[in-house]
C-alpha cells in the first residue's frame, strides 16, 4: 500500500467537484426528485419522472465521459472487474433498498442537506450500516464471488466487439427511444401518492 501523497489532491479539482455535486443536488431537489412520493411512485408505476431523469443522466454521463476520453482529457483507469453475479446482486440489493425507504444515496444526501431528519436517519444511516456490513462480510463475499466468471475490466464496446463510437451511438439511440416511449405511451397507473 502506497503512503498518502497530499500533492495528488488539487484544491481546484476538489472545489470543482464540490460545486458540481452541489449543483446536481440542487437540480435533484428543484426537480422534485428527492421527494419520497416521486421515488415510490416509480415502483408503483404511477409516475415515471424519476426513471426519465435517471435515463437522461445516464445518457448525458455516457456521452460526456466518452467525449472526454476521445478528446484525450481522461483515461478509463478505475474500471472494476465485471462479475455478473456481483453486479446483478448489488443492483437488486440497491433497488430493494431504494423501494423500501423511498430514496437512493443521492436523494438521501440532497434531502439531508435540506434538513429533513427522515432522509438523514434512514438514508445516511443506511449507507453507514451498509458500508460496515460490507466491510465485515467482505472476506466471505470475495470467496463466494471468486467462484464465478470474472470478465476483467471489460467495457460494453469490448464485450460486444463494437467500436466505442458505435456503442455509444446505439445506446444513445435506445435511451432516446425509451424516453420517447415513456413520454408518449401513458404506460402507468393513475393512482399516484401525493406529496403532503
N, C-alpha and C positions, 0 to 999 in steps of 0.2 A: 504494500500500500504506500502510495506516494504522500509525502508531507503536504500540508495545506500551503498553497502559494497565493498570497494575497495579491500579487501582481496580476493574476489572471482575472481578477474582478475589476472591470472597468466601470467607474462610477456612472459615466454617461449611459452605458448599456443598461445598467440597473435602473436608472431613472426612467429611461425609455420603456423598459419592461413594466415598471410600476404604473406609468401613465397609460400604457396600452391596456393593462389589466384593469385599472380604474375605469377607463373608457368603456371596456367591454362590460364590466359590472353595471355601470350606469345605463348602458344601452339595454342590457337584460332587464333591469328594473323598470326603465321607462316603457319598454315594450310589454310589460306585464308578465314576462317570462319567469319571474321569481315568485309569482303568486301560486299558492297551494292548489287552488281550483284549476288553474291553467295546466299544471303538470298532471293532476289526477284525471282531468277530462281527456287527456291523450289516451290514457289507459282505458277509459270508458268509451272511447271512440266518439266523443261528443264535440271535441274542439281540437283540431289538428294544427293549431297555430305554433305550438312548441316544436312539433315534428317538422313543419315547414322551416322554422327558424334554424333548427339543428341541421337540416339538409343544406340550407343556404350557407351556413357557417362552414360545413364540411367542404362544400364546393369551392367557396372562396379560399379556404385554407389550402386545399389541394392544388388549385391553380396557382395560388401565390407562392407556395413552397417550391413547386416545380419551376415556376418562372424565376425565382431567386437562384435555384440550382443551375438552371440553364444559363443565367447571367453570370455565373461564377461567384456569386455572393455568399453562398453557403455550400456545405457538403453534407451528404447523408452519412453521418458518422455514429449517431446514437440510436441505431435501429436495434431493437431487441429481437431475440430469436423467435421465430414463428413456430409455435407448438399449438396446433389447432385446438386440442383439448383445453389447454391453458387459456387461450383467448376466448373460446366459446363459454367455458365455465366462468371466467371473470366477467364476461358480458352479461351472462344470465344472472349472476350474483348482483352486479351493478343494477340491472333492470328491476330485479325483485326489490332491492333496497329503495330504488327511486320510486317504485309504485307504492311501497308501504309507507314511506314518510312524505311522499309528495314533493321531493326535491332531489336535485343532483348536487355534487360538490360545488359547482359554480353558483347555482341559485342559493345554496345554503350560505355561502360566503357573502353573496350580494344581499340576502335578507338579513344576515347577522350584521352587516355593515349599516343597514338601515335601522338597526337597534331592536329587532324582533327576537325575543327570547325563544319563541317556538321554532325559529330557524337555528339559533345559536346552539341550543341544547341537543336536539336530535341530529342536526347537521354536522356541526363541528365535533360534537361528542362522538357521533357515529364514525367520523373519519379517524379520530384518535383511537377509538376502540378497535376499528378495523385494522389500523396500522399496527397496533400492539398484537392483535391476534395473528396477523400475518407474520410478524417478526418471530413470535413464539412457535408458530406452526411451520415456518419456512423449511427446516430440515426435512420434516415429514412430507411436505408438499413437493419439494425438489426431488426427493427419492421417488415419489409417485409419478411425477411428470417425466422423469428420466426413462420410463418405460415406453413413452410414446414417441412417435417420429418427430424429429426436430428438423424443420426445413432450413434452419440457419437464418441469416439476416436478409432473407429474400423479400423483395418488394413485388407488388402485384404485376407490374410490367414484366419482370423477370420470370415470375411464376407462370404467366400466360404466354411467354415467349413473344411479346409485342414490344414495339418501341415505346418509350415513356410518353412521347408526344401523342401517339395514337391512343394509348391507355387513358391519359388524362382527357383527351377529346371524347372518347367513348363514355367514360364515367360522367363527364360534364353533361353530355347529351342525355344520358339516363337520368341524372338528377333533375335536369330541366323538364324532362317528360313526366317524372314522378311528381314534381312540384306543380306542373300544369294540371295533371290528372287530379291531384288532391284539391286544387283550387276550383276546378270545374265540375267535378263529379258529384259532389254532395254525398260522398260515402261516409256519412257519420250520423249518429243518432241525434235527436233534438233535445233530449232532457239533460241539459248541462247543469253542473254545480255552479252556483253563483258566488261571487266574492261578497263577503259580509261587510 
